[in-house]
């Protein structure tokens, strides 16, 4: 009796546990598509899914029918021995072939459409994967081949709504994968190789993205956010990001704190890795900090951009993103360049950390 109860209860528990993971609102849910690229992919998934369900139902119905209709009964002798049926064999060869054609045609069409060149007026964005953050570069519209004129930011991408964006993808160190689930497919990033993917966001909003390829100890913390804005808002953001950021005291931040924070940043180890336009910070190993205060997050979108988190991050980055300090200031074997990892600075006083955090937050 107890075994019979268990055979009923345990499957029910398993079903409830599986269903508890189902949602239409998760950050990596692709069903609620927000671009024509993702809509096309979802249409292909739906076709394959329903064809698979149909095949499953038909095959199992025939199986159960055969099992129960021709089961052995008392008094039955040896059944008729059949050694082949040409009609059946031709049928179960033609039907699967037709199903494969039905899947292959839209699959090939989708692959071609996804890889087709973007419109001439598409927004161009260069993405460089690092362990464990995203470098984001917008080529200058007037001189797109001049890398020195790129607008450079990190971990947060801004795009105009209703306009195709083409992403040029490469990696600084190891293999990564770029993926914004609601907008389209994913694409790998490799060192010394360039891949491309395009999205055409149809709704404004904030979209979650992540690295979808195991890339090291802090892979799970390598996120990003993509902000889709009206064209005028995007143009305003772009123009502001192209200029230099001037620290401005606000709230309870004093001019003396900003001055001290700037001295600590531009006169210390920060300049080795980070760039801040208009200052002596000219490093290009870590994220560009010129407009750091305008970002909503940092540490590859893992931490909210506020003073408390910044102080923890500077003192010991592993407290926010475990594994990120590993291999800092060491060379990548394949390229000889330095890993773009954040080292710890445990010797700063709380007063110094406050000054640095408030200076960085003022860079908007």
C-alpha positions in Angstrom: 0.0 0.0 0.0 2.8 2.4 0.9 4.6 1.6 -2.3 1.5 2.3 -4.3 1.1 5.7 -2.6 4.8 6.5 -3.3 4.4 5.7 -7.0 1.6 8.4 -7.1 3.1 11.0 -4.8 6.7 11.1 -6.1 5.8 11.8 -9.7 3.4 14.5 -8.5 6.2 16.1 -6.5 8.5 15.9 -9.5 5.9 17.5 -11.8 5.3 20.4 -9.3 9.1 20.9 -9.0 9.5 21.1 -12.8 6.5 23.5 -13.2 7.9 25.8 -10.5 10.7 26.6 -12.9 8.4 27.7 -15.6 7.8 31.5 -16.1 7.2 33.9 -18.9 8.9 36.8 -17.2 12.4 35.6 -16.4 15.4 37.6 -17.7 16.5 34.7 -20.0 13.0 33.9 -21.3 13.0 34.0 -25.1 9.2 33.6 -25.6 8.4 37.3 -25.0 10.4 38.3 -28.0 11.2 42.0 -28.6 12.7 42.0 -32.1 11.9 40.5 -35.5 15.1 38.4 -35.3 13.9 36.7 -32.1 10.4 36.4 -33.5 11.7 34.5 -36.5 13.8 32.2 -34.2 10.8 31.6 -32.0 8.6 30.7 -35.0 11.1 28.1 -36.0 11.2 26.7 -32.5 7.4 26.5 -32.4 7.3 24.7 -35.8 9.8 22.1 -34.7 8.2 21.7 -31.3 4.7 21.1 -32.6 5.9 18.7 -35.3 7.8 16.8 -32.6 4.7 16.6 -30.4 2.7 15.4 -33.4 5.2 12.7 -34.2 5.4 11.7 -30.6 1.6 11.4 -30.2 1.1 9.5 -33.5 4.0 7.0 -32.9 2.9 6.3 -29.3 -0.7 6.0 -30.3 0.2 3.3 -32.9 2.5 1.6 -30.3 -0.2 1.4 -27.6 -2.8 0.3 -30.2 -0.5 -2.5 -31.4 0.4 -3.6 -27.8 -3.2 -3.9 -26.7 -4.9 -4.9 -29.9 -2.5 -7.7 -30.6 -1.6 -8.8 -27.1 -1.4 -12.5 -26.5 -4.6 -14.1 -25.3 -5.4 -17.6 -24.0 -5.9 -20.0 -26.8 -4.0 -18.0 -29.4 -1.4 -19.9 -31.3 1.7 -18.6 -33.2 0.6 -15.5 -35.1 1.2 -15.0 -38.8 4.9 -14.4 -39.5 5.5 -11.3 -41.5 8.9 -10.7 -43.1 8.2 -7.3 -44.7 5.6 -4.9 -46.1 6.6 -2.8 -49.0 3.8 -0.2 -48.5 4.7 0.3 -44.9 8.4 0.6 -45.5 7.9 3.1 -48.3 5.5 5.0 -46.1 7.7 5.3 -43.1 10.6 6.4 -45.4 8.6 9.1 -47.3 6.8 10.6 -44.2 10.0 11.3 -42.2 11.7 12.6 -45.3 8.8 15.1 -45.8 9.0 16.1 -42.1 12.7 16.8 -42.5 12.1 18.9 -45.6 9.3 20.8 -43.6 11.9 21.6 -40.9 14.9 22.2 -43.2 13.3 24.8 -45.5 12.4 27.3 -42.7 15.6 26.5 -40.9 17.8 27.4 -43.9 15.6 30.5 -44.5 16.1 31.6 -40.8 19.8 31.1 -40.9 20.1 33.1 -44.1 18.0 35.9 -42.7 19.9 36.0 -39.4 23.2 36.3 -41.3 22.1 38.8 -43.9 23.8 42.2 -43.9 22.1 44.9 -41.8 20.7 48.1 -43.4 23.2 50.8 -44.4 21.9 53.1 -41.6 22.3 50.4 -38.8 23.8 51.4 -35.5 27.3 49.9 -35.3 28.6 48.6 -32.0 31.9 46.8 -31.2 31.8 44.4 -28.3 35.0 43.1 -26.8 34.7 40.3 -24.2 37.1 40.4 -21.2 37.3 38.2 -18.1 34.9 39.3 -16.8 33.3 42.4 -18.3 32.2 43.8 -21.6 34.0 46.6 -23.5 31.5 48.6 -25.6 32.7 50.8 -28.5 30.7 53.0 -30.8 32.6 54.0 -34.0 32.5 57.8 -34.7 29.9 58.3 -37.5 32.2 60.8 -39.3 35.3 58.6 -39.1 34.3 55.0 -38.3 37.7 53.5 -39.1 39.6 55.7 -36.6 39.6 53.7 -33.3 40.9 56.7 -31.4 37.5 58.5 -32.0 35.4 55.6 -30.7 32.9 56.3 -27.9 34.0 53.8 -25.3 31.9 52.5 -22.4 31.4 49.3 -20.5 28.7 46.7 -19.7 25.8 48.9 -20.6 24.7 49.3 -24.3 22.4 52.0 -25.6 20.4 51.6 -28.8 17.6 53.6 -30.6 14.3 51.8 -30.8 13.1 50.4 -34.2 16.5 50.6 -35.8 18.8 47.6 -36.6 22.0 47.4 -34.6 25.0 45.3 -35.8 27.4 44.0 -33.2 31.0 43.4 -34.1 32.2 40.8 -31.7 35.7 39.7 -30.6 37.5 38.7 -27.4 40.5 40.0 -25.5 41.4 36.8 -23.8 39.2 33.6 -24.0 36.0 32.5 -25.7 32.9 34.3 -24.6 29.3 34.4 -26.0 27.2 37.5 -26.4 23.5 37.0 -25.7 20.5 39.3 -25.1 17.7 36.7 -24.8 14.7 38.8 -25.6 16.3 40.3 -28.7 17.8 37.3 -30.5 20.3 34.5 -30.7 23.7 34.3 -29.2 27.1 34.5 -30.9 30.6 33.4 -29.8 33.5 35.8 -29.3 37.0 34.6 -30.0 40.5 36.2 -29.7 41.9 37.4 -33.0 38.6 36.7 -34.8 35.5 38.8 -35.5 31.9 37.6 -35.6 28.7 39.6 -36.2 25.1 39.5 -35.0 22.3 42.0 -35.4 19.2 42.9 -33.3 16.3 45.2 -34.2 14.6 46.1 -30.9 11.0 47.0 -31.3 10.2 48.3 -27.8 11.9 50.7 -25.4 13.2 49.3 -22.1 16.0 47.7 -20.3 17.1 44.3 -21.5 19.2 41.7 -19.7 22.2 40.1 -21.3 24.9 37.7 -20.3 27.9 35.7 -21.3 26.6 32.4 -22.5 30.0 30.5 -22.7 31.9 29.2 -19.7 34.8 31.6 -19.6 36.4 31.2 -16.2 35.8 31.4 -12.5 33.5 34.5 -12.6 31.6 33.6 -15.7 28.3 33.5 -13.9 28.8 37.2 -12.9 29.4 38.4 -16.4 26.2 40.2 -17.2 25.2 43.3 -19.2 22.2 45.6 -19.7 21.0 46.9 -23.1 18.9 50.1 -23.0 16.6 50.8 -25.9 15.6 54.4 -26.1 13.7 56.8 -28.5 16.0 58.1 -31.2 16.2 61.6 -29.6 17.1 60.2 -26.2 19.7 58.0 -27.8 21.2 60.9 -29.7 21.4 63.0 -26.4 23.1 60.1 -24.6 25.6 59.6 -27.4 26.4 63.3 -27.5 26.9 63.5 -23.7 29.1 60.4 -23.8 31.4 61.8 -26.5 32.3 64.8 -24.2 34.5 64.9 -21.2 33.0 64.4 -17.8 33.4 67.3 -15.4 33.1 66.4 -11.7 30.4 68.3 -10.0 29.7 68.3 -6.2 26.1 67.3 -5.4 24.2 66.3 -2.3 26.5 65.9 0.7 29.6 65.6 -1.6 32.0 68.4 -1.1 34.4 69.9 -3.6 37.3 68.9 -1.3 36.2 65.3 -1.5 36.0 65.4 -5.3 39.5 66.9 -5.4 40.9 64.4 -3.1 39.2 61.5 -5.0 40.6 62.8 -8.3 44.1 63.0 -6.8 43.8 59.4 -5.5 42.5 58.1 -8.8 44.8 60.0 -11.2 47.8 59.8 -8.9 47.6 56.2 -7.9 47.5 52.7 -9.4 44.1 53.3 -11.2 45.8 55.1 -14.1 47.6 51.9 -15.0 44.4 50.2 -16.1 41.7 52.9 -16.5 41.1 55.8 -18.9 39.4 59.0 -17.9 39.2 61.6 -20.7 40.9 64.9 -19.8 43.0 63.5 -16.9 46.3 61.7 -16.6 44.4 58.3 -16.3 45.3 56.8 -19.7 45.2 53.1 -19.1 43.3 50.8 -21.5 43.4 47.5 -19.7 40.2 47.9 -17.6 36.9 49.7 -18.3 36.8 53.3 -19.5 35.7 55.4 -16.5 35.1 58.8 -18.3 31.3 58.7 -17.7 31.3 56.1 -15.0 28.7 58.0 -12.9 26.1 57.9 -15.7 26.0 54.1 -15.5 23.4 52.3 -13.4 25.7 49.3 -12.6 29.3 48.3 -12.6 31.3 45.1 -12.4 29.7 43.8 -15.6 26.3 44.9 -14.4 26.5 42.7 -11.3 26.5 45.5 -8.7 24.3 48.6 -8.5 26.4 51.8 -9.0 26.3 53.3 -5.5 28.8 54.5 -3.0 28.6 51.5 -0.6 29.1 49.0 -3.4 32.0 51.0 -4.9 33.9 51.1 -1.6 33.5 47.3 -1.2 34.6 46.8 -4.8 37.8 48.9 -4.5 38.8 47.4 -1.2 38.3 43.8 -2.3 36.5 43.0 -5.6 36.1 39.3 -4.7 33.5 40.4 -2.1 31.2 41.4 -5.0 32.4 39.2 -7.8 34.3 36.1 -6.5 37.2 35.1 -8.7 37.7 38.4 -10.4 41.1 39.3 -8.8 42.7 36.0 -9.9 45.5 36.5 -12.5 45.3 40.3 -12.2 48.5 41.9 -13.7 49.5 38.6 -15.4 49.8 38.0 -19.1 47.5 36.1 -21.4 49.5 33.1 -22.8 48.0 33.4 -26.3 48.5 37.1 -26.8 51.0 38.3 -24.2 48.6 41.1 -23.2 47.6 41.6 -19.6 44.4 40.1 -18.1 41.9 42.8 -17.5 41.2 41.8 -13.9 40.6 44.2 -10.9 43.2 43.9 -8.1 42.3 44.6 -4.5 43.3 47.8 -2.6 43.0 46.9 1.1 45.2 49.7 2.4 42.9 52.6 1.5 41.2 54.2 4.5 37.4 54.5 4.7 37.8 58.3 4.1 39.9 57.7 1.0 37.4 55.1 -0.3 34.6 57.6 0.2 36.5 60.2 -1.7 37.3 57.9 -4.6 33.7 56.6 -4.8 32.2 60.1 -4.8 34.6 61.3 -7.5 33.8 58.3 -9.8 30.1 58.8 -9.2 30.4 62.5 -10.2 31.8 61.6 -13.6 28.6 61.9 -15.7 
